[in-house]
Amino acid sequence: MHLPSPARARHRRPRRRHMKIGIIGAGFIGGTLTRRLRDLGHQVSVSNSRDPHAPDQQALTELAEETGAHAVWARDAAEDADLVILSIPQKNVPDLADDLFSARKPGAPIIETNNYYPQQRDGLIAAIEDGQTESAWVAEQIGEPVVKVFNGIYWKHLGSKGVPAGTDGRIALPIAGDDADAKKIVSDLVDDLGFDPVDAGSIADSWRQQPGQPVYGKDFGPDDARKALAEANPERTDEWKAT
C-alpha cells in the first residue's frame, strides 16, 4: 500500500466541499471562472442574458460542452446555489430580473466582477459619476449585498497563473464586502483558485480596486497589493470618466 511521505502529508491542505455555483455572464472572466471552477470539481451553471440554446449562443454551448457546466437561462443560474458570480457589462445590470438572486441558498454570497467603463463601453451612469462606488451601485440595482473580486486581474492570468499557497510570486486579489461570513467563503475560493486573498475592506472601500487605481490590472503579491490599496485616490481619473 502506498503511503504519502511525512512532508507531503504535513503540507496537504484539507479538501473543501464542492459547491453549486451559478455564473451570470459567460465573457472573458465568467468563462474563465467556469473553466477553473469546473476543474476544481464544483457544479457550475452558466448563463448570459439570452436563450442558452438559441443558434447564436454557440460560444455558450461550446463552453458548457468543454467544461461540463450546465448552460441555463440567467433566471435559473442562481437556483439553489451556494455562491453566485455576476460578470456582465455594468450597463446591463439594470436589465436583470428583480428577483434573479432570490432562489440562491440563504446566505450564499454574490460575487460581482464588474467594472465601469464609461468611455469604452457603458456610457454615463450618473450615480457612479457622482461618487457612488461601482459595487454599491450594483448592489443597489440587484437589491442584494455583493462581494467584489476578480475585477482587476487580466482574464488570461486568472486562467493560467493560479498556483499553490506559499508559492513565490503568487498573485493577490483584493476582496471587498460587508459580510464577514460571505468574505470568508469568497476568500477560501480565491485561495483554492491559486491566488492570495487580500481583505480590501467594505463595499464603501471598494473604490480602491476600481479601474485607474494603483492595484487595478497589476499582478501584485499581498504586501504590494495592500500598499497599492492604501495609496489609492478617490478622484476618478479622466480616462475613467464619462466626459
N, C-alpha and C positions, 0 to 999 in steps of 0.2 A: 504494500500500500504506500502510495506517495504522500509524504507529509511536507508541508511548507517549511522552509528554513525559518529559524527563530527570527532573523532580521525581517524577512518578508511578512511573517505573521504579526510582528510588532507594529509594522507600519501600514498594515492593511486597514483601510477605512471601513467602518460599518456600512453595509448596504442600506441605502434609504429606500423607502417604499416607492413603488411606481405610482404615478398619479394619472388621473384622467384630465387632460389639458385641452382646452379649446383655444384655437388661434383664429382671430378675425383679421384677415389681411394676409395674402399669400405673395407679397412682393419680396424684395431682397431680404429684409430682416425676418418677416414672417415665414418665408420659405426656408431660410437657413435654420431658423429655430425649429421648424417642422422636422428637418433632417436630423439635427443634433439631438432633439428630444426623443425622436424615434430610436436613434442609436443608443440612447440611454435606457430604452425599454418602456418609455411612457406611452400610454394610449393617447393618440392625438387626433382631434377632429379639426380640420382646417377649412376655412371659407373665405370667400370675398363677398362682395355685395350683390352678386348675381346668381342665377341658377347654376349650381355646380356641374350640372350635366348638359348644359347648353353647348352647341357646337363651337362657340367662340371661347369656351373655357378649357381648351386643350392643355394649357400650361398647368391649371389646377388639377386636371385629370392625371396628367403625367406625374405631377408631384405626388399625388396620392398613390399611384401605381408604383413609383420608385421607392417610396418610403413605407408603404403600408398604412399611412394615415387615412382617415375617412374624410372624403370630400363632402361637405354639407352646406346647407344654407346658413347664412350668418345667424339666423334666429335659433338654429339648433346647435351652434358651436359651444355655447355655454351650458348646455343641458347636463346637469349633474356633475359639472366639472369641479375638480379640486383647485384649479387655477385657470384663469383666462388671460390671454395675451391679446391686446388691441394694437394693431400695427397697420394703420391705414393713413392716407394723407390727412393732415389736420383739417382741411376744408371739408372733408367728407364726414367728420364726426357728427355734426348736427343731423345728418340724414339717417343715422342709426335708429332703429325702433326704440321707443321709450322704455320698454320692459325687456330689452335684449339680454340683460345680465341677471335677471331675477331668477332664472332657472338653475343657476350655479349652486353648489353646496353652500350652506351657511358659513360665512367667514372666509370663503375662497377668495384669495387675492386677485385683483385685476391689475396686471402689468400693462402700462402704456409706454410704447416705444417712440411716440410721435415727436416730431419737430415742426415748428412753424417756419415755413419758407415763403415769406410774403412775395418777394420779387421772383423767386424761382418757380413757384407752384401754386401757393394757396391764396394769393390776393390778400387784401386787407381784412384782418379780424380785429375790430375796434378794441375789444376788451384787452386783448394781448398787447396791442399797440399802446394802450393806456397804462400798462404796467402789470396786468394780471399774469401770473406765471402760466406757462403753456399747460402744465399738468393740472393746475387748479381749474383752468378753463375746460379741459377735457372732463374732469370730474364733475364739474357743474353741468356740462352738456349731457352726460350719461346718467347723472343722478346717483353716482356711486363713488366711493373713495378709490383712489388708484395708487399704485407704486410705480415710480419712474425708474426705468433702467433700460439698457440696450440702445439708447437713443444716440449715443456718441461714438460707437465703435463701427468701423468700416465692416460691412457685411461679410466681405471675404475673410477678414480676420476673425470675425465671430465664428465662421465656419471652419477655420483651419488652425487657429492659434491657441485654442484651449489646451492646457497642459495640467498635469497633476499638481496638487498643492505642494508647496515647497520648492518648486522648480524655479531656478534663477530666471529672471526676466518675465515672470508671469504677469499678464496684463490685469490691471484693476478696473473694475466697473463701479461707478458711483450708483448708489441706490437711495432714492428719496421717497419718503412716505410718512404717514401719520400714525399708522397702526403697527405696534412693535411685533405682534404675532405675524402679521402679513409680511413684514420686512424680514423676519426670521425665515419664513418659508421661501421667500424670494432669494435671500442670501444663500441658503443651502442649495438652491437650484443653480445659482450663478457659480458657486463653488464646484458643483457636480459637472457643469459645462466646461470647467477648466480655467476659471477666472477668479481673481481675488475680489470678494465683495467689499466695498468701502461705504460706510454709512455717510451719506451726504446730507443728513438732516431731514427736515419735514418737507411737505409739499410747498410750504411757503419759502423754503430754501432752494427749491428745485431749479430756480433760475440759474444757479451756479453751474449747472451742467447743460444749459441750453446752447444752441449754436452761437458762436462768437466768443464763448468763454474759454479760458485757458485749458480746461480739461477736455473740451469737446474735440473729438476726432483724434485724440492722442492715445498712444499705447503706453501710458504711464504705469509704473508699478504703484503699490499702495502709498508709499511716502510721497512720491511726486504728485499723485492724484490728489491727496489731501492738501498738499501745498497749493496746487492749482485751484482747487475749490475755494481755499481761503483767500486767494488773490483775485477772485472773480469780481467783476464790476457790474452793478445792476443796470447801468446805462446800456441800452441796446445799440450796437454799432450800426452805421449806415447800411452795411451790406445786408443786415437782418431786419431792416425796417421796410414798411410798405412804400414809403416815399422818401 
